[in-house]
Amino acid sequence: MRTATASASTLAHSHGVRVHAAVNTMPRNNEAAQLPEYLRSLDAAGVDALILADLGVFTMAGKFAPNCERHVSTQQSIGNYACAQAWYDLGAQRVVLARELSLAEIREIREKTPPQLEIETFCHGAMCVSYSGRCLLSNYMTGRDSNRGACAQPCRYQYALMEEKRPGEYFPVFEDEKGTYIMNSRDMCMIDHLDDILDAGIDCLKIEGRAKSAYYAAIVTGAYRHVLDDVASGRTPDPVWRDEVEHVSHRHYSTGFYYGQPGQYTESSRYLREWQICAVVESCDEAGNAILSLRNKFRTGDVTELVGPDFRPMPWTVGAMEDLDGVPLLEPRTPQMRFRAKLPCRVPAYSFVRHAVELSAT
């Protein structure tokens, strides 16, 4: 644990990236006894900040991880300036506000708290049906504790209605015969409103990523980074980055509570999946000769896109491919298979190859 965390911290810092460790569990007595050693290990590993929810853990972090900033998790449901001030007085450097606040309320919190207290809010991703994540549905349905980092998101399961005297005969509440998502909300997306975010005095944005892929995290984070930099510099954002958040699996987007109480959207709450990752670039030379690792099936002649951190999405019609022994491939088939291909130009390692797919909404 210590070695892995220290290695991850060193790698992140070498790229100018901070490391925040989520310790926002609600520990029981036996777990609380183990926390001092764990917190010391995070401190020694060079972690920059700890995300904390339990007041006892927050206090221990100040003692056993003195070099780490203390950030208060959204699970504390901070919804007013008095609460934010209280956490600041206890030593918090940042508070993650409750997801149920409007921009007007956030702006007032900013105005009535010390400027040294950083404010963080969610800007994108799934929105919990409970108040800022305080939910026991996952515990009840699956035995996985949502307040201890293990939420199974049962609010996003498909449900159907069954009449007591007709067991086994299921009736959809709405949507279609597959059932309905009667408890879950749309996904939040604030990429079109980052000027309002900045105007409200928000210091940091959080992208929800529970059970999401590396592809999802990379695409969404990259899109927000580009648009945020453009807005902060007074430039008109390039529409290509707004389009990127449509290239990941998501439900229909909304702006959450930022502009007041949201309406009820019942016409659809199913996932939209239109793009799929095909391969990951492991290495690539100046001429575009690359070694890739397979993720999903694709073949010679397919029209795909290359996406990565340092360039706009780039179209690529797949040409000749071969395995590492030089045997030609029409279609790599083995999961995680490594193979060679000629790309249009040099791209960084860990860039993705993706293509459009037709998948039924589920």
C-alpha positions as CSV (number, residue, x, y, z in Angstrom):
1,M,0.0,0.0,0.0
2,R,2.7,2.5,1.0
3,T,4.9,1.6,-2.0
4,A,2.0,1.8,-4.5
5,T,0.7,5.1,-3.1
6,A,4.2,6.6,-3.0
7,S,4.9,5.5,-6.6
8,A,1.6,7.0,-7.7
9,S,2.3,10.2,-5.9
10,T,5.7,10.5,-7.4
11,L,4.4,9.9,-10.9
12,A,1.6,12.4,-10.5
13,H,3.9,15.1,-9.1
14,S,6.3,14.5,-12.0
15,H,3.5,15.6,-14.3
16,G,2.4,18.6,-12.2
17,V,-0.6,16.8,-10.8
18,R,-1.7,16.9,-7.2
19,V,-2.8,13.7,-5.3
20,H,-5.9,13.7,-3.2
21,A,-6.7,10.6,-1.2
22,A,-10.3,9.8,-0.4
23,V,-10.6,8.9,3.3
24,N,-14.3,9.9,3.6
25,T,-15.3,6.6,5.1
26,M,-17.5,6.4,8.2
27,P,-15.3,4.1,10.3
28,R,-16.4,1.7,13.0
29,N,-14.4,1.4,16.3
30,N,-12.2,-1.4,15.0
31,E,-11.4,0.6,11.8
32,A,-10.8,3.8,13.7
33,A,-8.0,2.1,15.6
34,Q,-6.2,1.3,12.3
35,L,-6.4,4.9,11.0
36,P,-3.4,6.5,12.6
37,E,-1.0,4.1,10.8
38,Y,-2.9,4.5,7.5
39,L,-2.9,8.3,7.7
40,R,0.9,8.3,8.5
41,S,1.5,6.2,5.4
42,L,-0.4,8.7,3.2
43,D,1.5,11.6,4.7
44,A,4.8,9.8,4.1
45,A,3.8,8.9,0.5
46,G,3.6,12.6,-0.4
47,V,-0.2,12.8,-0.7
48,D,-1.2,16.5,-1.0
49,A,-4.7,16.4,0.5
50,L,-7.1,14.1,2.3
51,I,-10.9,14.1,1.5
52,L,-12.6,13.5,4.9
53,A,-16.2,13.1,6.1
54,D,-16.0,11.9,9.7
55,L,-15.1,14.5,12.3
56,G,-13.0,12.0,14.3
57,V,-11.0,11.1,11.2
58,F,-10.7,14.8,10.3
59,T,-9.1,15.4,13.8
60,M,-6.8,12.4,13.5
61,A,-5.7,13.5,10.0
62,G,-4.5,16.8,11.6
63,K,-2.4,14.9,14.0
64,F,-1.1,11.9,12.0
65,A,-0.9,13.5,8.5
66,P,0.2,17.1,9.3
67,N,1.6,17.6,5.8
68,C,-1.7,16.9,4.1
69,E,-4.4,19.4,3.5
70,R,-7.8,18.5,4.9
71,H,-10.7,18.8,2.6
72,V,-14.3,18.2,3.8
73,S,-16.3,15.7,1.7
74,T,-19.7,16.5,0.2
75,Q,-21.0,13.8,2.6
76,Q,-20.9,16.4,5.3
77,S,-23.8,18.1,3.4
78,I,-22.3,21.6,3.8
79,G,-25.2,23.8,2.7
80,N,-24.6,27.2,4.3
81,Y,-21.9,29.7,5.2
82,A,-22.1,29.0,9.0
83,C,-21.3,25.3,8.4
84,A,-18.4,26.1,6.0
85,Q,-17.0,28.6,8.5
86,A,-17.2,26.1,11.3
87,W,-15.1,23.6,9.3
88,Y,-12.6,26.3,8.4
89,D,-12.3,27.1,12.1
90,L,-11.5,23.4,12.8
91,G,-8.7,23.5,10.2
92,A,-10.2,22.7,6.9
93,Q,-8.5,24.1,3.8
94,R,-11.3,23.2,1.5
95,V,-15.0,22.2,1.6
96,V,-16.9,20.3,-1.0
97,L,-20.3,21.8,-0.9
98,A,-23.6,19.8,-0.9
99,R,-24.8,19.1,-4.5
100,E,-28.2,20.5,-3.7
101,L,-27.1,24.2,-3.7
102,S,-27.8,26.8,-6.3
103,L,-25.2,29.1,-7.7
104,A,-26.8,32.0,-5.8
105,E,-26.4,30.1,-2.5
106,I,-22.8,29.2,-3.4
107,R,-22.0,32.8,-4.2
108,E,-23.3,33.8,-0.7
109,I,-21.2,31.2,1.0
110,R,-18.2,32.5,-0.9
111,E,-18.9,36.1,0.2
112,K,-19.4,35.2,3.8
113,T,-16.4,32.9,4.4
114,P,-12.7,33.6,4.5
115,P,-11.0,33.8,1.1
116,Q,-8.4,31.3,2.4
117,L,-11.2,28.6,2.5
118,E,-11.3,26.9,-0.9
119,I,-14.7,25.9,-2.3
120,E,-15.2,22.8,-4.4
121,T,-18.4,21.7,-6.1
122,F,-19.5,18.9,-8.5
123,C,-19.8,19.9,-12.1
124,H,-20.3,16.7,-14.0
125,G,-21.6,13.1,-13.6
126,A,-24.2,11.1,-11.8
127,M,-26.3,12.8,-9.2
128,C,-27.3,10.9,-6.0
129,V,-31.0,10.6,-5.2
130,S,-30.1,11.0,-1.5
131,Y,-28.9,14.2,0.1
132,S,-25.3,14.5,-0.8
133,G,-24.7,10.8,-0.8
134,R,-26.2,9.9,2.6
135,C,-27.9,6.8,1.5
136,L,-28.5,3.2,2.8
137,L,-30.2,1.8,-0.3
138,S,-26.9,0.1,-1.4
139,N,-26.5,-1.4,2.1
140,Y,-30.1,-2.8,2.0
141,M,-30.0,-4.1,-1.6
142,T,-26.5,-5.4,-1.9
143,G,-24.8,-5.2,1.5
144,R,-22.3,-2.7,0.1
145,D,-22.0,0.5,2.2
146,S,-22.3,3.7,0.2
147,N,-20.9,5.7,3.1
148,R,-17.7,3.6,3.1
149,G,-16.8,3.8,-0.5
150,A,-18.7,0.8,-1.8
151,C,-22.0,2.1,-3.3
152,A,-23.4,-0.3,-5.9
153,Q,-25.7,2.4,-7.3
154,P,-28.9,0.4,-6.9
155,C,-30.9,3.6,-7.5
156,R,-29.8,3.1,-11.2
157,Y,-31.1,-0.5,-11.4
158,Q,-34.0,-1.3,-13.7
159,Y,-37.3,-1.7,-11.7
160,A,-40.7,-3.0,-12.7
161,L,-44.1,-3.0,-10.8
162,M,-45.6,-6.4,-9.7
163,E,-49.2,-6.8,-8.4
164,E,-49.4,-8.9,-5.2
165,K,-51.9,-11.5,-6.5
166,R,-50.1,-11.9,-9.9
167,P,-46.6,-12.9,-8.9
168,G,-44.2,-13.0,-11.8
169,E,-46.2,-10.7,-13.9
170,Y,-44.3,-7.4,-14.2
171,F,-45.6,-4.0,-15.3
172,P,-43.4,-1.2,-16.4
173,V,-44.0,2.1,-14.5
174,F,-42.9,4.0,-17.6
175,E,-40.4,3.9,-20.4
176,D,-40.6,0.3,-21.9
177,E,-41.0,-3.4,-21.2
178,K,-37.5,-3.6,-19.7
179,G,-38.5,-1.7,-16.7
180,T,-37.8,1.8,-15.5
181,Y,-35.3,3.8,-13.5
182,I,-37.8,5.3,-11.0
183,M,-35.2,6.7,-8.6
184,N,-32.3,7.9,-10.5
185,S,-31.7,11.4,-12.0
186,R,-30.2,12.7,-15.1
187,D,-26.4,13.3,-15.2
188,M,-25.1,16.7,-14.4
189,C,-23.2,18.6,-17.0
190,M,-22.0,22.2,-16.4
191,I,-19.5,22.5,-19.3
192,D,-21.7,25.1,-21.0
193,H,-21.8,27.2,-17.8
194,L,-18.3,27.5,-16.6
195,D,-18.4,31.2,-16.8
196,D,-21.1,31.2,-14.1
197,I,-19.0,28.7,-12.1
198,L,-16.1,31.1,-12.1
199,D,-18.3,34.1,-11.4
200,A,-19.6,32.4,-8.2
201,G,-16.1,32.1,-6.8
202,I,-15.8,28.4,-6.9
203,D,-12.1,27.3,-6.7
204,C,-12.2,23.7,-7.8
205,L,-14.5,21.4,-9.8
206,K,-15.2,17.8,-9.1
207,I,-16.2,15.2,-11.7
208,E,-18.1,12.3,-10.4
209,G,-16.5,9.0,-11.5
210,R,-17.8,6.1,-9.4
211,A,-17.5,2.9,-11.5
212,K,-16.4,4.9,-14.5
213,S,-13.6,3.8,-16.9
214,A,-10.3,5.4,-17.4
215,Y,-11.6,6.4,-20.9
216,Y,-14.5,8.3,-19.2
217,A,-12.3,10.0,-16.7
218,A,-9.8,11.1,-19.4
219,I,-12.3,12.3,-21.9
220,V,-14.5,14.3,-19.5
221,T,-11.6,15.8,-17.5
222,G,-9.8,16.8,-20.7
223,A,-12.9,18.5,-22.1
224,Y,-13.5,20.5,-18.9
225,R,-9.8,21.4,-18.7
226,H,-9.8,22.9,-22.2
227,V,-13.1,24.7,-21.8
228,L,-12.2,26.1,-18.4
229,D,-8.8,27.4,-19.6
230,D,-10.6,29.1,-22.6
231,V,-13.2,30.7,-20.4
232,A,-10.7,31.9,-17.8
233,S,-8.6,33.4,-20.6
234,G,-11.5,35.2,-22.2
235,R,-11.5,33.0,-25.3
236,T,-14.5,31.4,-27.0
237,P,-14.3,27.6,-26.1
238,D,-13.7,25.3,-29.1
239,P,-17.0,23.4,-29.7
240,V,-15.0,20.2,-30.1
241,W,-14.5,20.0,-26.4
242,R,-18.2,20.4,-25.7
243,D,-18.8,17.6,-28.1
244,E,-16.4,15.3,-26.2
245,V,-18.7,14.9,-23.2
246,E,-21.2,13.3,-25.7
247,H,-18.6,10.7,-26.5
248,V,-18.8,8.9,-23.2
249,S,-21.6,6.7,-21.6
250,H,-24.1,9.0,-19.9
251,R,-27.7,9.7,-19.2
252,H,-29.4,12.8,-20.6
253,Y,-27.7,15.9,-19.2
254,S,-29.0,18.6,-16.8
255,T,-27.6,21.4,-14.8
256,G,-28.7,19.9,-11.5
257,F,-29.6,22.4,-8.7
258,Y,-27.3,25.2,-9.9
259,Y,-30.1,27.3,-11.4
260,G,-32.7,26.4,-8.7
261,Q,-34.9,23.4,-8.2
262,P,-34.7,21.2,-11.2
263,G,-37.8,19.9,-13.0
264,Q,-38.9,16.3,-13.3
265,Y,-37.8,14.6,-16.5
266,T,-39.6,11.4,-17.0
267,E,-39.3,10.8,-20.7
268,S,-36.1,8.9,-20.5
269,S,-33.3,8.2,-18.0
270,R,-31.5,5.5,-19.8
271,Y,-27.8,5.4,-20.6
272,L,-26.6,6.8,-24.0
273,R,-23.6,4.8,-25.3
274,E,-22.5,5.8,-28.7
275,W,-18.7,5.5,-28.6
276,Q,-16.5,2.6,-27.6
277,I,-12.8,2.4,-26.9
278,C,-11.0,0.0,-29.3
279,A,-7.4,0.1,-28.2
280,V,-4.9,1.9,-26.1
281,V,-1.6,3.2,-27.5
282,E,1.4,1.8,-25.6
283,S,4.1,3.5,-27.6
284,C,4.5,5.4,-30.9
285,D,7.5,6.7,-32.8
286,E,7.8,9.9,-34.8
287,A,6.7,8.2,-38.0
288,G,3.5,6.9,-36.3
289,N,4.6,3.3,-35.9
290,A,2.7,2.2,-32.8
291,I,2.2,-0.7,-30.5
292,L,-1.4,-0.9,-29.2
293,S,-3.3,-3.0,-26.7
294,L,-6.8,-4.3,-27.7
295,R,-9.9,-3.3,-25.7
296,N,-12.8,-4.0,-28.1
297,K,-13.0,-5.5,-31.5
298,F,-12.3,-3.5,-34.6
299,R,-10.8,-4.3,-38.0
300,T,-8.9,-2.9,-41.0
301,G,-11.0,-0.3,-42.8
302,D,-13.0,0.9,-39.7
303,V,-13.3,4.6,-39.3
304,T,-12.1,5.5,-35.8
305,E,-10.8,8.5,-33.9
306,L,-7.6,9.0,-31.9
307,V,-7.9,10.9,-28.7
308,G,-5.3,12.0,-26.2
309,P,-4.2,14.8,-23.8
310,D,-2.3,17.0,-26.2
311,F,-4.4,17.1,-29.4
312,R,-7.9,17.4,-30.8
313,P,-9.7,14.2,-31.7
314,M,-8.1,12.9,-34.9
315,P,-9.9,10.7,-37.5
316,W,-8.1,7.5,-38.4
317,T,-9.2,4.9,-41.0
318,V,-7.6,1.7,-39.8
319,G,-4.9,0.4,-42.1
320,A,-2.7,-2.6,-42.0
321,M,-2.2,-4.3,-38.6
322,E,0.1,-7.1,-37.5
323,D,0.9,-9.0,-34.4
324,L,4.3,-8.6,-32.6
325,D,5.7,-11.4,-34.7
326,G,4.9,-9.6,-37.9
327,V,1.9,-11.8,-38.9
328,P,-0.8,-9.6,-40.7
329,L,-4.1,-9.1,-38.8
330,L,-7.4,-8.2,-40.3
331,E,-9.0,-8.0,-36.9
332,P,-7.2,-8.4,-33.5
333,R,-9.4,-10.7,-31.4
334,T,-7.7,-11.7,-28.1
335,P,-8.5,-9.4,-25.2
336,Q,-5.5,-7.2,-24.2
337,M,-3.7,-8.4,-27.3
338,R,-0.7,-6.3,-28.3
339,F,-0.3,-5.5,-32.0
340,R,1.3,-3.0,-34.4
341,A,-0.3,-0.4,-36.6
342,K,0.7,2.7,-38.5
343,L,-1.0,5.8,-37.1
344,P,-1.3,9.2,-39.0
345,C,1.3,10.7,-36.8
346,R,3.1,10.4,-33.5
347,V,0.7,10.4,-30.5
348,P,1.5,10.1,-26.8
349,A,1.4,6.8,-24.9
350,Y,-2.0,6.0,-23.4
351,S,-3.9,7.8,-26.2
352,F,-7.1,6.0,-27.1
353,V,-8.6,4.6,-30.3
354,R,-12.4,4.8,-30.3
355,H,-15.2,4.2,-32.8
356,A,-18.9,4.9,-33.0
357,V,-21.1,2.0,-32.2
358,E,-24.8,1.3,-32.3
359,L,-25.8,0.0,-28.9
360,S,-29.3,-0.3,-27.4
361,A,-29.9,2.1,-24.5
362,T,-29.9,0.1,-21.2
